[in-house]
């Protein structure tokens, strides 16, 4: 296994950096996230800092562990430790004479892309916040008003979770949420198949019974222990939600993981992981530092 550290350099405007493999290397001419091999005596974070200084002339100030993917190339199997790098000293420039380019997900990306890096773009496209509806507490009308306000302000993914609603009322509510999602470009996930929904969110129990990935555009699942997270990865789900991280009013009998246990639980994972449970928007930085992709919120999304 070849251990590799890879950097997703993220600018404040949302752009990320790709580098072109130079002549003389395997897959010369292909685009990839910058980085390189972990040398003996290094860990992945140390290798990341060294490689970015050698390749791009920058010194990393903030790098958060993200996802880890294994890929088999003809020349060997690599394990890529991806970090999201959000702060650095210096301006990236190609010290090894390779081409570099800032890219955006909403634009046409450079080709060809190194095979191991291409699937990472789908994970990168997931938003940092995943909101969960709370109409049972707030009321249907108030919930829809809050949803529209949040979507207009940039909310891009929400789960309709209303187990206490009567089926007909839940169907009407889901349809209304989907209309809002269509208007504002927000993806809407549901608990069971529903026309027009963008994906499915499985409970931990449903996840462990599943033997294949749901045939939907987006599939996620709630996880509480490593075995559930491993199964989510094996099925090839798009993301997982892990918690509760902190004590939460919606699940008063659940034992909170705390940030240290959350970090141990989610590293390494091949899928992005959202933290959930007693969180607010201000907990995002701590979630990223612990290896999470973002935060999922029920009450915290609507304060």
N, C-alpha and C positions, 0 to 999 in steps of 0.2 A: 504494500500500500504506500503510495506516494502522498505525503501530507503537504497540502498547499494552503497558504493564506491568501485570501482574495478580498479586495476592497471595493465596496460600493461607495465611491466618493459622491456625496450629496451636497450640492450648492443650495444656498438659501432660496433660489428661485425654482427649485425642484429638478434641475438638470443633474445628470450623473455622468461620470467619465468612463469612456471605453478606450482601450489601447489596442493597437494593431500589432500582431506578432511579427517580428522582423524576419528577414531572410536568414536562413540557416537554422531556424528552429522548427520543431515539429508543428504542423499546421500554420506555417508561415502565411501571412496575409489574412488570417482570420482575426476577428475582433473579439475582445474578451474584457472582463473586469481586471484591472491591474493587480499584480501580486506575484507570488512565486513560492518556491519550495521552502518548507520548514527545515532548517539545517539542524544537525545534531546539537543537542544542548539548548535549543530554543523551544519556546512554546509558540502557538500560532500567533498570539498578539505581538510577541517580540519579532517574529518573522515578518509580520505585516509592516511594522514600523521600519525595519531595515530595508525591505523591498521597496517601499514607497519612497524612501530617501534615495535609494540607488537608482530607481527607474524614473522618478518624477521630481526629485529634488525638494520634497516637502517633508516636514516633521509633523507627525500625527499628534494632535492634542486630545482628540476625543474619538474613540472607536468603540462601538457597542457590538458584542457578539450577536449574530443574527441566525442564519441557518447553516447547516452542514450537509453537503450532498456528496454522494459517492458516484463516480462515473468511470466506466471501463472503456479506455481507449485501446487501440491496437498495440500501442507501445507500453501500456501499463494501466493499472487502476489507481485513480487519484481520489483522495478525500479532500474536498474543498471546504475550508472553514471561512465562511463569508462574514465580514464585519461591515457595518454601516458606519462610515467615517464622516462626521459632520463638522469637525473643526481641525484645522491644520495651519502650520506656519509656512509661508512661501506660496508661490504660484506654480501649479504643476506645469512642467515642461519636459519634453522627451529627452532625457539624459542618455538613453541608449539608442537614439536615432529611430525610435519607433513612432509611428503616427499616433496621435491622441485626438479625441473628439468628445465634446460635451453633447449629450443626447437627451431627448425627452420622450417619455412613453407615448405621448399623444401624437408624435410625429413619426414618419417613416424612419426605421432604424437602419444602421449600417449593416451591410452584408458582405461576406458571410460571417455568421456568428459562431464562435467556438461551441460545439455541441453541448458541453457541460454547463455553459453559461446561459444558453437560451432559455431554459425553463425558469431560471431565476427571475426573469423579467416579469413573469406572471405574478410571482410572489411580491415583487417590488411594487406592483400596481395596486396591491391591497391597501386601503386607507389606514391611517393610524388609529382611527376611532371606529368602533363597531357598536352602534346603539341598539338597545332592546326596548320594545314598546312596553308601556306601563299603563294601559288604559284602565285596567282593573282598579288602580289607585286614583288615577287622575280624571277618569271619565273619558268616554269616546270623543266627544267634541273637543275637549281641551287637549287630548292627546293628538288629534289631527292638526289642531292649530299649532301646537308645539313642533310637531313633525315638519310642517310647512316652514315654520320660522327657522328651524335648524337646517333643513335642506337648502333653503335659500341662502343660508350663511355658509354652506359648504359641506354639510354632512353627506357622506357618500356611500354608507352601507348601514342597513338597519335590519333587525330581525323582528318579525311579527311573532310575539309570544304571548298569547292570551288564553291560557288553559281554562280559565273560569268562564269564558264567554260561551253562550249557546252557539251551536254550529252555524245557524243562519246569521246571527249577529257577527260572529267572527268572519264569516265569508264576506259580508258587506264591508266590514272594517278593513279586511285585507285588500279588497278591491279598491277602496279609497286610498290606502297607503300606496298601492301600486300606481295609481293615477298620479299621486304626488311624486313618486319616484321617477316616473316617466317624464314628468314636467321638469324636474330639477337634476336629472342624471344621477339619481341615487339608487344603488342596487338594493333589492328587497329580498330577504331570505325568509322562508316559512318553515313550519315544523312538519308539514306533509305536503305532497304535491298540490300545486294550485296554478291554474292557467295564468301565464304571464309572469310568474315569479322567477327571479334570477337564480335561485338556488335553494338548497335544503340545509337545515341545521339539525343534526342528530343529537339526541341525549346520549349520555354515556352508556346507558343500557342498550339503546338502539344501535349504537356504534359497535358494541361487542357482539351483537347478534349478526351484524352485517358481514357478508362474505365477498362483497364486491362494492366498488365505489358507486354511489347513486349516479344515475345517468342524467345529470344536470350540469349546467354551466359552472356553478359554484357549489362546493360541498364542504361543510365544516362540521365540527362535533365538539361537544363539551367533554372535558377530561379532568379527572381528579387524581389519578395515579399513573405511574410510568407505563404500566401494561396497556392502559387505554390509549395513551399517547403513541405507543409503539404500533398499536393496531390502526390508528388513524394514519400513521405514516405508511404502513404496509398497504393500506387500501388506496393510497395516493390521494387523500383528501387535500383540499386547497389550504386549509388552515385548521387550527385547533384553538379552543378556548379553555384555559386552565385556571382553576380557583376552587374555593374562594381564597384570595390572597389575604384580605383583611376581613374582620367581622362584618357581616352584612345583615340588614334587617329583613331582606327577602328570604334568607335561609338561616334563621336564628340558631338552629341546632347544629349547624355545620362547624367543623373545626377549621379555623383559618390557617393557611399554610405559612404566612409570613414571607418576606422577600427572600430570605436566605434559602428556604426550602423550595420556593418557586424557581429560583435560579438553578438549583441543582436538578430540579425536575425537568426543566425545559432545555437543558443543554447536554448533548447536542440533539437537535431535531432537524429533519429535512423539510419540515413545513413551518410556516410562520405561526407563532403562538400569541394569542391575545390573553392578557391578564384580566381577570374579572373578580368582583367581590369587594364591595365597600370602597370603590375607587372613584376619584374625581379627575377632571382634566389635568390638574396639576400633578398627577401621579405618572404622567407619560414618561418623563425623563428617567424616573426611577425604574419604570418598566423596561425601557430600552437598555439601561445599564445592566439589568438582570437577564438580558437575553430575549426579552419579549419583542414582538413586532409592534404591538400597540395595546390599547385598552378597550375592553368591552364593558359597557355600563348600562344598568337598568335605571335606578334612581338618579345616578350621577349625570346621566345624559340630559336630564330635563330640569335641572336646577337653574 
